[in-house]
């Protein structure tokens, strides 16, 4: 059986390395290559945007993060931009801080206290649904959905609008470069991005002929027309993974694009393991459709491809030389695939080899997510159970 599982792990990595994000030997970007970067695809031009853009920010207990986010929006220097903040039943001074800061800025804005969360709705989706209800009768051409910890580099909003127009898209989502300064962030955050790209290969998401859809909720720019007939958030009201689910609804109407960028950054800091654990476990089991069967298959598969080659190499006695070499090759492929993500976050080379132990932690997070769902009535995030 040792030889069988070693071979399964090797063949799985061959598939992941070359075929997970492409058809046969097409020229689509490999999911792990980190080549789907906005700056590579955007063709600069001197077009000035005259379209009305509304930045929508759902905020719950974000009094510390909001000022930097608002200031980065103002620095875009767009005359046609406005801001709508939905205070999602915060227990801190989110509403006061946002209102006072925006009154000092020469920018159209509205800060709204959100209504109480109804049964059957997830918090962020409920806040975004209220935002669309407020905006639906206004002459706005683009909605830019931002998280309240996002920092925009100057010019990115205008560039994203131009990119959307150039490619005749309905949605552009840019995956924010996550904060990666604390020890636990350096250890776990790159893998979070890596796993996301493995589940949602960007080349498939961006392929009009492929049904796979995804988005990164930190930055989603879309045409307002996709909400003209119905508020799409009503169709995903109970979803915790709001970004990928709204992307699916939008892709049913037209083409979308998802990629990495250096121009959208998240400043949310995860100071310890517990904070990252809660962030991942909040959505992990929903990703598996709350299915015990999918959970078992997922954990089994991750054990085989991430852990078994290492265990067989270092802990199994009397392993054949052929299997030893096969495991060495498998681990080398694993390291090669993880290298671009580590380089994207500018971390030291020894993090290349961290994926097996990191994958074990993510497996435990996923099991926690399932346990909380079945035995603790949900996972807790920002004081709410999901």
N, C-alpha and C positions, 0 to 999 in steps of 0.2 A: 504493500500500500504506500510505502514511502516513495517509491519510484513513481507511482501513479500521481500522487498529489504534487510531487516536484514537477512532473510534466504538465499537469493542469495549470500550475502557477506560471510556468514558462510560457505556455501557449496563450494564456490569458493576457500576459504582458505584451506578447507579440500583437495580439488583437488591439489592446489598448493603445499601444505605441503607434500603430500604423493605420488602424481601421475604425477606431471608435468615433472619429469625427469626419470621416470621408467615405466615399464610395470607391471601392477598389483602390487604384493608385491615382486618384484624382489629385489636383493641385490645391485642394482645400487645406487651410491651415490645420495643423495638428493641435488637438485640444490642449496639450501641455506646452506648446511652443511659445505661448504668450505673444504671438505675432499679430493677433487681432487687436491692435491698439489704434485708438481713434486718430492719433497724430500721424499714423502711417497712411490712413485711408482718406483723410480730409484734404481736399485740394483748396488751397487758400485763394481767396478772391477779395476784391475790394467792395463787394456789394454791401450796402448798408440796409439793415433790417428796419422796415417801417411797420411790420406787423405788431399787433398787440399781443403781449406775452404776460401771462399771470403766473407768478411763482406761488405754488401752494405748499404750505408747510404744516403738517400735522405735528403738534407739540404736546407732549405730556411730561411735566416736571423737567423742563429743559431751560430753566432760567440761566444756567451757567453756559450752555452751548449756543443759545440763540444769538447773542450779540455778534459773535464772530461770523455766524452764517449770514445774518442780515447785512453786516458790513461788506462781506464779499459779494453780495448781490448788488448793493449800491455801487460798488467799484466797477461793475460791468459798464457803467456810464451809458445805459440805454434809456432813451426818452420815453419809449413805449412799453416800459415794464412796470408791473404793479405786483404787490405782495399781498397774499391772503394767508393769515395764520389762524388755524383752528386750534384753540386751547382745549385739549382733550381731557377735561375734568382734572386738571393739575391740582396738586395739593401744595405746590410751592408758588412762587411769584412769577410764573411764566407769563401770564397775561399782563401784569403790571410792567415787567421788564420790557416786553416786546412793544407795548403801547408807548411807553416813554421814549424808547430809542427811536421808533419809527416817526414819532412826532417831530423829532429833530432833523430827520432826513427829508430831502426834497424828492419824495417818491410817493406815488399813490399807494395806499395801503388800507387794510382792514384787518382788525384783530377781533375774532369772534370767540365767545365762550361756547364750547360745544355742548350739545344736549346730553342728558344722561344716557349711558350706554344701554340699549335695549337688549333683551334676551335674544340669543341666536346670532349676534353680531360680534366680530372681533374688533378690538378698539381702534386700530389704525384705519381699518376699512370703513368703520362708522364715521370717523373724522373726515376721511376723504369723500365719502358719500355726501356729507353735509356741505363740503366745499363745492362740489359739482352742482348741487342744488342752488347754491348762492350764485354761481357764475353762469348758469345755463342760459339766462336771458340777456347776458352782456355781450358786447361785440368784442370778443377775444378770440384770436386765431390759434394760439398755442397755450397749452398748459404745461408748466414745468413743475413736476412733483419732486420736492426735495425733502430729505430728512433734516432734522434740526441740528445735526452735528456736522453738516457738510460745509466745506470751504471751497469756493469756486475761484479758480485763477482767472485773471482778467481776460475777457474776450471769449471765454468758452461757451457762453450762452449764445452769442451771435454765431459762432462757428457751428454749434450744434444745429441751430435753425437752418443755416445755409446747407449743412450736410443733409439734413432731412429733406430739404427742397431739391437739392441736386439729385438725390437718389430716389425721389418720389416715394418717400416712406410715410407711414402713419405714426411711427414711434422710433425714437432713438433713446437707448438707455446706456449710460456709461457707468461701469463698475468703479466706484470710488476706491482710491488707494487707501486701504485701511491703516489705522494707526498701528505702528509696529516698533514701539520703543521699550516697553517693559519686557522683562524676561519671559513671562508667559505668552505675551503677544508674539515675540520673536519665535517662540517654539510652536505655537498653535495657529496663528493667523494665516501664514502662507499656505498651510494645508487646507484651511477653510476655503481659500480661493481656488486651490488646486482641485479639491473635491467638487466644488461648484462647477468648474469647467469640465470636469469629467462627466458629471451628470447632465449638464447642459452645454455640450460643445458649441462654441460660438458660431462656427461655420455652419452647423445645422440650423441653429436659431436664425441665422441671417440668410438662409436658403429659402427663397419663396416657394420651392417645390417640396419643402420638408415641413411637416406639421409641428415639429418641436418648437416650443416658444418659451422664452424666459426673459427676465429683466432684473436689473439690480435696483432695488427700491430707493437707494440714495439719490439717484438722478434719473428721472424718466421724463423725457420731453415728448409730447404727442400733440397731434392736431386736435383741436376742440371738437371737430366734426364727428369724431368717433363716439362722442357722448351725446350727439344731437337728438337721437331718437329715444335713447334709454340711458339711464345712469348705470353704466356697466358695473359699478361697485355693488349695486343691488344683487347682481348675479353671483357675486363671490362673498357675500356678507359674512359667512362663517369661516372664511379662510384666514389662517394665520400667515401663510406664505402669500401675502397679497401681491407682491411684485410679479412673480411668475404666473400667477393666476390671471392678473389683469392683462399681462402680455399675451396670454393665450386668447383672451377675448378680442384683443385688438388685432392679433394676427389673423383671426377669422375674417377680418374686414380688409386687410391689406398687408403690405410688407413692413417688417420691423428690422431693427439692427441693434446688436448688443456688442460691446467691446470694452476693453480696458482703457485707462487713460492716466496720464500724470497730472491732469489739470482739474481733477475733482478729487478732493481728499476728505477723509473722515477724521475728525479729531476726537471721536469717542475713545476714551482710554479705558482699557480693561486692566486693572491693577493686580488682579489675582486670578487664580484658576477658577474660583467659584463664579466670578462674573462671566467668564467665557463659557463655562459649563451651562449656566442658565440661558445664555444667548443661543447656544447650539441646541440644547434640549427643548427649548420652546417650540422649535419647528421640525426637529429630526423625525419624529414619529409621523407627523402629517405627511412628510416627504414619502413615507412608506405606506401612505393611505390608511394608517391606523390598522394595518393588517399584521397579525402575529406570524402569518406565513411569510410575508415579505420581510419581516424582521429577522426571522430565522435564516432565510436565504441570504439576506444582506450580510448578517454577521458571519455566516459560514463562508461566504465568498470573500469577505475582507480578511478573514483568518487565513484562508488559503493563499491569496495573492500577496498579502502584506507581511504576514507573520511566519507562515510555514517555511519559506526559503531560508529565513534567518534561523529558525529553530532547527531545521534539518542540517544546516551548515555547522552550527556551534554546539548543539545539544544532543544530536542523535549519534550513537556509537556505531562504528563499523559501517559507515556509509560508503558506498562504492565510489570509485574515483570519477566515474562518468556522471553520477548524480551530484557529486561535489562540484564538478565543473559546471554542470547545468544550473545549480543554485547560485554559483558565483556569477554566471551570466545573467540570471534572473534579477539578482540584486543590483547588478550593474545597470540593467535596463531601468529598474525602479529609480535608481539614483539619477540617471540621465533625464528621465521624464520630470523629476522634481526640480532639477537644477535651474531651469528658466524662471520658475516662480520665486525661488530663493534669490536669484540675481535681480529680479524685478524689485524686490524689497531690500536689495543691497545688504544682505546679511553675509556673515563669514561662511567660508566653504564647508565647515564641518556640519552645518545645518543640512547639507545635501543628504546626509545619512540618517536624518531624524525621522523619516517618514514611517518606518515600521512601528516605532514606539508611539509616535503621534497618532497613528491609525488605531492603536490599541485604546488610547484615551478617547478618541472619537467613537469607537465602538461602545465604550462604557457610557458616554454621553447619550448615545442613541438608546441604549438599554434603560437608562434613567428616564428618558423621555417616554418610553413605552410604559415603564413601571408607574410613573406619575399619572399617565393617562388612565390606566386601568385601575389603579389602587389609591390614588390621591386626588382624583377628580380634576386632573389637569396639571399643566406646568405653569409656574408663576413667572410673570414678566411685568415689571413696573407696577407691582401691586395688584395685578389682575391674574386670574387663573384662566388658562386656555385649554 
